Amino acid sequence: MDSYYRKEKNIKLKKFPEKRILITGAGSGFGRALALVFAEMGWQVAIAEINPERASQTAEMVKKAGGQPIEIPCDVTRPEDLEAAAKRIQEQWGGLDILVNNAGVAAAGLVENTPLETWEWILALNTKSIIYGCRAFIPMFKDQGGGYIVNMASAAGIASLPEMACYNVTKAAAISLTETLRTELIPFHIGVSVICPTFFKTNLMDQFTSPDAQQREMANAFFNKSRYTPEKIARHVVKSINRNRFYILTQHDARLAWRLKRFFPELYFKGIGFIYRTGLFKRFLGI
Ligand SMILES: NC(=O)c1ccc[n+]([C@@H]2O[C@H](COP(=O)([O-])OP(=O)(O)OC[C@H]3O[C@@H](n4cnc5c(N)ncnc54)[C@H](O)[C@@H]3O)[C@@H](O)[C@H]2O)c1
């Protein structure tokens, strides 16, 4: 991990002299990688995580990387856990500079076949959790005269690929929520960004669920094809926060989907429909 900061000498994040960040789901994948990038810049890092072993592992790594960790047991589907996290941060650090609503899960399925329990589960984890995080921390940011919120969405929230509606919906909601915050929070000097990555290798498939085994196979194949690591995505995100970027489209294919859908919506959906109908996705993935 010692390479992050050396590679990113330009990252100064001067606008946050107190260097305090809280990341939900920092026990693995992107959350952990981001924690380590900030640790190498000497930040205090609050790891808000449901899995205590993963949280402790990240905390050890943060210490080794030069940061000061605190572990906050937190289930992001429980608003009271995020309220408690905000209270603890206020007491222990006297405030916070960056909140990253990152924790999330993935699922797939046709709209009509996705069990209602899956819809409820993923909406709670990917969407309501961000609402709870914002509700808990925005008053603190307003009181202290500023702050920064980074919400984890996904390119799925833009691309709307077939057989992924339950995931797409939660991520589109995260984008919309962050867009609303962007204007609401301007008078309070609170910056916001929304991250929209395509696939990168993490433990996201651990909790993945789908009614059809082939959907799991496809998701696995997309992950295996990705050349992106969580570290690479995290470095991109830190640079983007430094530049106050609002939409953080971390990979080329995310930027392509964004532009195609924005400028040529009819062509975009016809193209996706054609690829889906003819099975080109599966051939591309070799399944
Ligand atoms: N990996 C990708 O390809 C990809 C692409 C786009 C967006 N994302 C998003 O990135 C975010 C992070 O995912 P990741 O890929 O690093 O996955 P990951 O599974 O490696 O990490 C997710 C972390 O969240 C924690 N978590 C799960 N449920 C929780 C809960 N209820 N409360 C608190 N923490 C909880 C897990 O224990 C884990 O440590 C997710 O929101 C995901 O949707 C990932």
The ligand as an SDF file (V2000), in Angstrom:
LIG
                    3D

 44 48  0  0  0  0  0  0  0  0999 V2000
  -17.0680   -3.5930   -7.1270 N   0  0  0  0  0  0  0  0  0  0  0  0
  -17.7160   -3.0580   -8.1470 C   0  0  0  0  0  0  0  0  0  0  0  0
  -17.5590   -3.4860   -9.3030 O   0  0  0  0  0  0  0  0  0  0  0  0
  -18.6060   -1.8810   -7.9060 C   0  0  0  0  0  0  0  0  0  0  0  0
  -19.0350   -1.1380   -9.0210 C   0  0  0  0  0  0  0  0  0  0  0  0
  -19.8690   -0.0550   -8.8180 C   0  0  0  0  0  0  0  0  0  0  0  0
  -20.2570    0.2960   -7.5300 C   0  0  0  0  0  0  0  0  0  0  0  0
  -19.8310   -0.4490   -6.4760 N   0  0  0  0  0  0  0  0  0  0  0  0
  -20.2920   -0.0620   -5.1340 C   0  0  0  0  0  0  0  0  0  0  0  0
  -19.1930    0.1190   -4.2790 O   0  0  0  0  0  0  0  0  0  0  0  0
  -19.6290   -0.0430   -2.9130 C   0  0  0  0  0  0  0  0  0  0  0  0
  -18.6200   -0.8740   -2.1630 C   0  0  0  0  0  0  0  0  0  0  0  0
  -18.6350   -2.1860   -2.6650 O   0  0  0  0  0  0  0  0  0  0  0  0
  -17.3340   -3.0830   -2.8850 P   0  0  0  0  0  0  0  0  0  0  0  0
  -17.3270   -3.4380   -4.3170 O   0  0  0  0  0  0  0  0  0  0  0  0
  -16.1550   -2.4650   -2.2610 O   0  0  0  0  0  0  0  0  0  0  0  0
  -17.8270   -4.4050   -2.1120 O   0  0  0  0  0  0  0  0  0  0  0  0
  -17.2710   -5.2010   -0.8440 P   0  0  0  0  0  0  0  0  0  0  0  0
  -18.2670   -6.2710   -0.6130 O   0  0  0  0  0  0  0  0  0  0  0  0
  -15.8550   -5.5840   -1.0630 O   0  0  0  0  0  0  0  0  0  0  0  0
  -17.3410   -4.1260    0.3330 O   0  0  0  0  0  0  0  0  0  0  0  0
  -18.5720   -3.7420    0.9240 C   0  0  0  0  0  0  0  0  0  0  0  0
  -18.3800   -3.5580    2.4250 C   0  0  0  0  0  0  0  0  0  0  0  0
  -19.6330   -3.1230    2.9860 O   0  0  0  0  0  0  0  0  0  0  0  0
  -19.8550   -3.8470    4.1870 C   0  0  0  0  0  0  0  0  0  0  0  0
  -21.2800   -3.9240    4.4860 N   0  0  0  0  0  0  0  0  0  0  0  0
  -22.1980   -4.7700    3.9360 C   0  0  0  0  0  0  0  0  0  0  0  0
  -23.3870   -4.5810    4.5030 N   0  0  0  0  0  0  0  0  0  0  0  0
  -23.2270   -3.5860    5.4210 C   0  0  0  0  0  0  0  0  0  0  0  0
  -24.1100   -2.9530    6.3370 C   0  0  0  0  0  0  0  0  0  0  0  0
  -25.4040   -3.3040    6.4250 N   0  0  0  0  0  0  0  0  0  0  0  0
  -23.6150   -1.9770    7.1390 N   0  0  0  0  0  0  0  0  0  0  0  0
  -22.3090   -1.6190    7.0660 C   0  0  0  0  0  0  0  0  0  0  0  0
  -21.4300   -2.1880    6.2140 N   0  0  0  0  0  0  0  0  0  0  0  0
  -21.8940   -3.1600    5.4040 C   0  0  0  0  0  0  0  0  0  0  0  0
  -19.2600   -5.2290    3.9150 C   0  0  0  0  0  0  0  0  0  0  0  0
  -19.0060   -5.9370    5.1370 O   0  0  0  0  0  0  0  0  0  0  0  0
  -17.9960   -4.8510    3.1650 C   0  0  0  0  0  0  0  0  0  0  0  0
  -16.9330   -4.6010    4.0510 O   0  0  0  0  0  0  0  0  0  0  0  0
  -21.0320   -0.6530   -3.0080 C   0  0  0  0  0  0  0  0  0  0  0  0
  -21.9970    0.3570   -2.7520 O   0  0  0  0  0  0  0  0  0  0  0  0
  -21.1290   -1.1230   -4.4470 C   0  0  0  0  0  0  0  0  0  0  0  0
  -22.4520   -1.1450   -4.9280 O   0  0  0  0  0  0  0  0  0  0  0  0
  -19.0060   -1.5170   -6.6310 C   0  0  0  0  0  0  0  0  0  0  0  0
  1  2  1  0
  2  3  2  0
  2  4  1  0
  4  5  1  0
  4 44  2  0
  5  6  2  0
  6  7  1  0
  7  8  2  0
  8  9  1  0
  8 44  1  0
  9 10  1  0
  9 42  1  0
 10 11  1  0
 11 12  1  0
 11 40  1  0
 12 13  1  0
 13 14  1  0
 14 15  2  0
 14 16  1  0
 14 17  1  0
 17 18  1  0
 18 19  2  0
 18 20  1  0
 18 21  1  0
 21 22  1  0
 22 23  1  0
 23 24  1  0
 23 38  1  0
 24 25  1  0
 25 26  1  0
 25 36  1  0
 26 27  1  0
 26 35  1  0
 27 28  2  0
 28 29  1  0
 29 30  1  0
 29 35  2  0
 30 31  1  0
 30 32  2  0
 32 33  1  0
 33 34  2  0
 34 35  1  0
 36 37  1  0
 36 38  1  0
 38 39  1  0
 40 41  1  0
 40 42  1  0
 42 43  1  0
M  CHG  2   8   1  16  -1
M  END
$$$$
